[in-house]
Amino acid sequence: MERIISVLVENKVGVLARVAGLFSARGYNIESLSVAPTLDPTTSMITIVTAGDDRVIEQIMKQLNKVVEVLKVVDLTETSYLDRETALIKVHTRPEHRDEAIRIVDVFRAKIVDSSPSTYTIEVTGDVDKVEALINLLKPLGIKELIRTGRIAIAREAAKAPARREPQAAKA
């Protein structure tokens, strides 16, 4: 089963290597890895997409928590979360396919970020299904190059219950 693990770490040299090393040392695959500083420049957030049963994920979480520079580990799959990825897709655009490429880009609310006489470079951001669907529609046009960022994810905030209104006293 696919899992998304969010790891808050100290922003220090070698931390990413130690975190990734935990996976390779135990033979676990990382499907996607994204890392960047947070609002606090002394910390970074690592988003790891991996697969495994509950026992494997529990072991990974325990091992991650043992790394000194790891501040917090959350299995986002256990919560409500949002995830996104970005892709840049370079598509061959013969004159007869240029209008079709533009229509597909518009439907997916993607953008053409570069154009040449023979190619469009398209940028799309969304959940995995959206990115995959766009790629599948562009394949018949001829994808020349494809680059994906890997997923990032964030937990949703819990919805607050509406404030209770006290009944108003009857006026005499």
C-alpha positions in Angstrom: 0.0 0.0 0.0 1.3 3.5 -0.9 2.2 5.7 2.0 3.2 9.4 2.3 5.5 10.1 5.1 6.3 13.7 6.2 9.6 14.2 8.0 10.6 17.5 9.7 14.3 17.6 10.1 17.1 19.9 11.1 18.5 21.6 8.0 22.0 20.2 8.3 24.5 18.6 5.9 24.0 14.9 5.6 20.5 14.6 7.0 18.9 13.7 3.7 21.5 11.0 3.1 20.9 9.5 6.5 17.1 9.5 6.0 17.4 8.0 2.5 20.0 5.5 3.8 17.5 4.0 6.2 15.4 3.0 3.2 18.1 1.5 1.1 19.8 -0.3 4.0 16.5 -2.2 4.7 15.6 -2.7 1.0 12.6 -0.4 1.0 12.0 1.7 -2.2 11.4 5.4 -2.2 8.8 6.1 -5.0 9.1 9.9 -4.6 11.2 12.2 -2.5 10.9 16.0 -2.1 12.8 18.2 0.3 12.9 21.9 1.0 13.4 24.4 3.8 10.3 25.4 5.9 9.5 28.9 7.1 12.2 28.3 9.7 15.5 28.2 7.7 16.9 25.8 10.3 14.5 23.1 9.4 13.4 21.3 6.2 10.4 19.1 5.4 11.0 15.9 3.6 8.1 14.2 1.9 8.6 10.5 1.1 6.3 8.4 -0.9 6.9 4.7 -0.3 5.0 1.4 -0.3 4.7 -1.2 2.4 2.3 -3.0 4.7 1.6 -1.7 8.2 4.6 -3.6 9.7 7.1 -2.2 7.2 5.8 1.4 7.6 5.9 1.1 11.4 9.5 -0.1 11.2 10.4 2.8 8.9 8.7 5.3 11.3 10.6 3.9 14.3 13.9 4.1 12.4 13.3 7.6 11.2 12.5 8.7 14.8 15.9 7.4 15.9 17.8 9.8 13.6 19.1 12.6 15.9 18.2 15.4 13.4 14.7 14.2 12.8 12.2 16.4 14.7 8.9 14.9 13.7 7.6 12.0 11.6 4.0 11.8 10.4 2.4 9.1 8.2 0.0 11.5 6.3 -1.8 8.5 4.9 -3.3 8.1 8.3 -4.8 11.6 8.2 -6.7 13.8 5.8 -4.1 15.5 3.5 -3.6 17.4 0.3 -0.9 16.3 -2.1 0.5 17.9 -5.4 3.2 17.4 -7.9 4.4 19.4 -10.8 5.4 18.1 -14.2 7.1 19.7 -17.2 6.2 18.0 -20.4 7.8 18.7 -23.8 5.5 17.7 -26.6 6.2 17.5 -30.3 3.8 19.9 -32.0 3.3 19.3 -35.7 1.2 22.1 -37.2 -1.9 19.8 -37.3 -1.6 19.0 -33.6 -0.9 22.5 -32.1 -4.6 23.3 -31.6 -5.3 19.9 -30.0 -2.4 20.4 -27.6 -3.7 23.9 -26.6 -7.2 22.4 -26.0 -5.8 19.6 -23.8 -3.7 22.1 -21.8 -6.8 24.4 -21.3 -8.9 21.5 -20.0 -6.3 20.6 -17.4 -5.7 24.2 -16.4 -2.1 23.6 -17.3 0.2 26.2 -19.0 2.4 26.3 -22.0 5.5 27.8 -20.6 7.7 27.6 -23.7 7.1 27.2 -27.4 9.3 26.5 -30.4 8.4 25.8 -34.0 8.3 22.0 -33.2 7.5 21.8 -29.4 5.4 23.1 -26.6 6.7 22.8 -23.0 3.7 22.3 -20.7 3.6 22.9 -16.9 0.9 21.1 -14.9 0.4 21.0 -11.1 -2.1 18.8 -9.4 -2.8 15.5 -7.7 -1.2 12.4 -9.2 -4.4 11.4 -11.1 -4.5 14.8 -12.9 -0.9 14.7 -13.9 -1.2 11.1 -15.1 -4.4 11.9 -17.1 -2.7 14.8 -18.8 0.4 12.7 -19.7 -1.9 10.0 -21.1 -3.7 12.5 -23.3 -0.5 14.0 -24.6 1.2 10.7 -25.4 -0.5 10.4 -28.9 0.9 13.8 -29.8 4.4 12.6 -29.0 6.0 13.3 -25.6 9.7 14.3 -26.2 10.7 14.8 -22.6 9.0 14.5 -19.2 10.2 15.7 -15.8 8.2 15.3 -12.5 9.0 16.9 -9.2 7.8 14.2 -6.9 4.9 14.7 -4.5 4.6 17.1 -1.7 1.9 16.8 0.9 0.4 18.6 3.9 -2.1 17.6 6.5 -5.5 19.2 6.3 -6.7 21.2 9.3 -9.5 19.7 11.3 -12.8 21.4 10.6 -14.0 23.4 13.6 -17.5 22.8 14.8 -19.7 25.9 14.4 -20.0 28.0 17.6 -23.1 27.2 19.6 -25.6 30.0 19.7 -27.3 30.4 23.0 -31.1 30.9 22.7 -32.1 34.5 23.2 -34.2 35.2 26.2 -37.8 36.0 25.4 -38.7 39.6 25.6 -41.5 40.5 27.8 
